[in-house]
Amino acid sequence: MPMFKPISENEATGKVKEVFDEIKSARKITEVPNFWKYIANSPETLERTWNSLKQVMKKGALDPVVKELIYVAVSITNSCEYCTRSHTVAAKKKGATDEMIKEMIDVVGIANQNNKLVEAYQVEVDEIYK
């Protein structure tokens, strides 16, 4: 059970309403996703998180699809179903194919497996990697 109730769009005012409107406009959606509604309980957190996400996820040295796939990979590793689902949809909107997503999942799986093996065997880092 959630600790706080979501802030609905019809009860949003001030900074929360401004950020909600910007989210819908930027994402070309008609309803604010639940994540934003819940963190709107702290308008400062809502604004800071939205601004940070815009800054990090904008087009840069990495293609937007790659950024979304990285986000999904981290979300899978952190067991965040909400983020995995929402950013998979975002990745697809930006051009990711099912094949790309499946391949990314394979990479996440093998990386997590091998990371655990390295830690379990306490493998020392080779000199060439330092």
C-alpha positions in Angstrom: 0.0 0.0 0.0 1.4 3.4 -1.0 2.5 5.8 1.8 1.0 8.8 0.0 -1.9 9.2 -2.3 -1.2 10.5 -5.8 -1.9 14.1 -6.7 -4.6 14.1 -9.3 -4.3 16.5 -12.3 -7.6 18.2 -11.3 -6.2 19.1 -7.9 -2.8 20.2 -9.1 -2.0 23.8 -8.6 1.0 26.1 -8.9 4.4 24.5 -9.7 2.8 21.0 -9.7 0.3 22.0 -12.4 3.1 23.7 -14.4 5.2 20.5 -14.3 2.3 18.3 -15.1 1.4 20.4 -18.1 5.0 20.3 -19.3 5.2 16.6 -18.9 2.1 16.0 -21.0 3.3 18.5 -23.7 6.9 17.1 -23.9 5.8 13.5 -24.0 2.7 14.2 -26.2 0.4 12.4 -23.8 -3.0 13.2 -22.4 -2.6 12.0 -18.8 0.3 12.4 -16.4 1.8 9.0 -15.5 1.4 7.8 -11.9 5.1 8.2 -11.0 4.8 12.0 -11.4 1.5 12.1 -9.5 3.0 10.3 -6.5 6.2 12.4 -6.3 4.1 15.5 -6.7 3.5 15.2 -3.0 6.8 17.1 -2.8 6.6 19.8 -5.5 10.4 20.4 -5.1 11.1 16.7 -5.8 8.7 16.7 -8.8 10.3 19.7 -10.4 13.9 18.6 -9.6 13.3 15.1 -11.0 11.6 16.3 -14.1 14.3 18.8 -14.8 17.0 16.2 -14.2 15.3 13.6 -16.4 14.9 16.2 -19.3 18.6 17.1 -19.0 20.0 13.6 -18.9 17.6 12.0 -21.5 17.9 14.7 -24.2 19.7 13.9 -27.4 23.5 14.0 -26.8 26.5 11.8 -27.5 24.2 8.8 -27.0 21.1 8.3 -29.2 17.8 8.7 -27.3 16.9 5.0 -28.0 20.2 3.9 -26.4 19.5 6.1 -23.4 16.1 4.5 -23.0 17.5 1.0 -23.3 20.1 1.8 -20.7 17.3 3.0 -18.4 15.4 -0.2 -19.0 18.5 -2.3 -18.3 19.1 -0.5 -15.0 15.5 -0.8 -14.1 15.5 -4.6 -14.8 18.6 -4.9 -12.6 17.0 -2.9 -9.8 13.7 -4.9 -10.1 11.6 -1.7 -10.8 8.7 -3.1 -12.8 7.2 0.4 -13.2 10.3 1.9 -14.7 11.0 -1.2 -16.8 7.5 -1.0 -18.3 7.4 2.8 -18.8 10.8 3.1 -20.3 10.3 0.1 -22.6 7.3 2.0 -24.0 9.4 5.1 -24.3 12.2 3.2 -26.0 9.7 1.8 -28.5 8.3 5.3 -29.1 11.8 6.5 -29.9 12.4 3.6 -32.4 13.5 0.5 -30.4 12.4 -2.7 -31.9 11.3 -5.9 -30.1 14.6 -7.5 -31.3 16.6 -4.7 -29.7 14.7 -5.0 -26.4 15.2 -8.8 -26.4 18.9 -8.4 -27.1 19.3 -5.8 -24.4 17.5 -8.2 -21.9 20.1 -10.9 -22.9 22.9 -8.5 -22.2 21.4 -7.6 -18.8 21.1 -11.2 -17.9 24.6 -12.2 -18.9 26.1 -9.1 -17.3 24.3 -9.7 -14.0 25.3 -13.4 -14.1 28.9 -12.7 -14.8 29.0 -9.8 -12.2 27.8 -12.3 -9.6 30.4 -14.9 -10.6 33.2 -12.3 -10.5 32.1 -11.3 -7.0 31.6 -14.8 -5.8 35.0 -15.9 -7.0 36.6 -12.6 -5.9 38.3 -12.2 -9.2 41.1 -9.7 -9.1 41.1 -7.0 -11.9 43.7 -7.7 -14.6 46.5 -5.1 -14.9 45.4 -4.3 -18.5 42.0 -3.1 -17.2 43.4 -0.7 -14.6 
